[in-house]
Amino acid sequence: MKSETESSRPARPLNVLIVDDSATMRLVIRRVAKLSEAPIGSLFEAANGREALRILEGHQIDALFTDIAMPVMSGTELLQEIAKRDKWNNLLRVIISSDGSEARRAAVADLNVRMFVEKPLRPEVLRDVLSVLA
């Protein structure tokens, strides 16, 4: 049972970065994040891994939701770059992809990915993923 202070204390807002080359998919993830009832602070968007790295460098991001197949820099390449930097060790990394094959999962197995979520995305899945940070 939560104490009165715990239940009255608001959850810390989480800054989330959504990375997908499809603007439509980014919009869907944004909407699902808002419907999830997770304590969302700022939502950032990037169309590829290179843009995502620029955002990560300039902002405090708590959670990263990335697709895998993207032009310029793929989600796997992005995760490899993130893994090289100690400052992002606590970044929650989630893949949202329509390709949940064993080969795709094996390619990111050593990159500290918390969860591999297959599309279509449900709000309760996103809420449960973000609850580990709140």
Protein Blocks (a to p, Z undefined) as FASTA:
>chain_A
ZZfklmmpccdddddddddfblklmmmmmmmmmmnopacfbdcddfbfklmmmmmmmpcc
fbdcddfbdghiafklmmmmmmmpmklmmpccddddfblcfklmmmmmmnopabdcdddd
dfklmmmmmmmmZZ
